[in-house]
Amino acid sequence: DSRAEQDEAPVHTVRLSPFFLSKYEMTQGQWSRCTGENPSMFKGRLSDPRPLPVEQVSWFECVEKLHRLGLALPSEAQWEYGASAGGPGTTLTSAGDREGGRHSPVGSEAPNSQGLHDVLGNMWEWCLVDYTAIFYLNSPIQDPVATSQSPYRVVRGGGLGPESQARVSSRWGASPALTESSLGLRPARQLDKP
């Protein structure tokens, strides 16, 4: 990918244990039912047939609230596998309302071949792992998780930034306390091993 940044390399193979990844970004209604509040800047009506994703949620809040539900944020490798549909796809699959500076309702774009909607270009999505620019140089092959004690956490998906950021391999580090109107989440759950 000619637009790749240094922290996206080297290309490497990983193996993942079975997991579920939500087909949609978490909605404002789902977050509100779980927490009793809606922190989003761009609030939608809870009765809308195509609800808006929740935003302005910190990594800390996401980890705490999802844990109560038996869910988690995806690892970076899980997120990338779901976004790339198991292959090396790097194209924008969701444009959001780029001209209006707002994200689109969940399910606005057709799903990728994994059945996931709006993975690229709608929201930045929190991942569970620490952000380090050199993690890929020495990451393990099986279920890689960066635990570098970095002050930043990984976000993926491109948000409403430039189209060059709405690529599967694009990654960013953000403070886990950060709350922004283009930052949300897509829940995951590791499958129990037999």
N, C-alpha and C positions, 0 to 999 in steps of 0.2 A: 504494500500500500504506500504510494508515494507521499501521502499525507501523514504517515505515521510519525509519532514523536518518539524520542529516545526511550521513554519509560514504557513503551508498548513492545519492546524487543527484549530478547530474541523470541521469534516464533518457536513454540515448543508444544509438545504433546503432553496431555494430562489424562488421567483416568478418574472418573467420578463414581462414587457409590450412588445407588438409586436415590432420587429425591423428587419432590414435587415443586413446581414453580408456578405461581398464580398466572393465569392467562391474562389478567388485567392488573393494572396498577391499583392499589388500594383506594377505594372511593371515600369521599367525605362522609357519606352515610355509614359505611362500614366502620370508619374510625370513630365517628360520633356514637354509634351503638356500643362500641367497645370502651370508650373513654368518657362519654358524656359531654364532649366538647368538639368543636370544629375550628381549628386554628387557621384555616385556609384564608388567604387574601381574596382569592376569586371564588366566592361562595356560590354554590349552585343550590337549587331547591332539592331537598331530599327526595321529593316525589318525581323528579325528572326521569324520564325513561332512559336517558343516557347521562348518567351522573358524572360529575367532575372528579378527577383524582384529588385526594387530600394532598396538601402541600404545607410548607412552613412547619415541618416536623423535624426535630433533631434526631440524630443517630441514637442518642441516649433514650429519647422517648420511644423510638421505634423498637429498640431492643427490649425495653421494659414491657411495653404493651403487647408485643408479639409473643413474648415468653409466656405471659398469662394465658394466651390463646393456644399454646402448644405449637407456635410457629416461630420463625426466625427470619432474619434477613438472609439472602443468599450469599454464599461465598462469591468471590469475584469470578472464579472458574464456573460455578453454576450459572451465574448471570450470563456470562459470555456464551456458554453452551446454549442456553435457551434463546438468546438473542440471535446467535448465528445459525440457529436451527440445526445444530450438529455439524455444520460445515463452515467454510471460511467467509461467509457473506459479510460484506462491508457497506452495503448501501442503505440509504435512508428509507425507512419503511413507514414513517409517520412524520408529517411536517408540522403538526399542531397548527395553531393560528398564528404563524410567524409574523405576518404583517400586523396583527393586532396585539402582539406581545403577550398572548394568552395561550394556555395549553388547551387541547381539545378534550371533549368528554371521553371517558374510557370506551374502548371498542370503536373508535372513529375510523381506524384503518383496518383493512383486512388482516387476518392473522398470518404470521409466517408459517412455515411448514411444521413447526412445533406446536402451533395453535396459540401462540402468544400475540397479543395485540399491542400496538403503540409502544414497542420496545425502544425505538430510536426516534429522537427528535421531539418528543412530547414533554417528558420530565427527566431531570436527573434523578436516578434512583440509588438509594443507599445500598451498599454492600456491607457485609458483616466485618470485613477484614481491614487491618491497618493498611495505610497507603505507604508504600516505599517505592521509589523510582527504580530500584535495582532488584526487586523481588524476583522477576522473571529469570535473572541470571542463575539463581540457585534454587529455584522453587522445586519442591518435591513433585514427583509424577502423580502419586495417588492423593486425591483430595487436598490440593494445595491450599493452605490458609496462611496468610501473612500475619505474624504476631511479633512485629518488630518493636513494639512499644512506641510506635510513631505517634505524634500528636494529631495525626490526620487519619480519616477513614476514606475508603474508596467510594466514589460515586461514578455511575455509568449511565449511558443513554443519551447524552447530548443536550438534554433540556431544550430550551428555546434559543440556544446559542447558535453560532454560525453552523451551516450545514457540514463543514469540515469536522465538527465535533460529534455529529450524529452518525458515528461509525461504530461498528461492533468493538473494535479494538481501542477506541478512545477511552481514556481513563483520567480521573482527576482526583486529587486529594482535597478533602474539606475538613474543617474542624468539626468534631462530633457534636458540638453545641450549636452549629449553624442552623438557622431556619431561614428559608427563602421561598419565594412564590414559585420557583421552578424546581423545587427539591421535594421528592416524595419517596414512595417505596413500592416494592412488589414482593409480597410475602413468599416464603419458601418453607418446606418441611422435609427434613431428612427421613427417609423410610427406615423403619426398624429392620435390623438384619435378622434373618430367621435363626 
